[in-house]
């Protein structure tokens, strides 16, 4: 797990900065989606509640997945859907 900061401009143009922890997730996707591994974003529940946002602090970020030589699929999509329907 690594500490990070998500920063962006909100609708009013104010800079928002949110501390969070980032870690890799998903054994299958880590093996087959090497260009951009899937991430887990873990925000502080206290910070989210104080801002009036949802209490879901642990988010799973699914990125694109490119196929490799062993799995020549259209961008890895077929393998990802197969995993989703089996799980």
Secondary structure, DSSP 8 states (H G I E B T S, - for coil): -EEEEEEEE-TTS-EEEEEEEEEE--HHHHHH--SS--EEEEE-HHHHHHTT--S--EEEE-------TTS--STTHHHHHHHHHH-
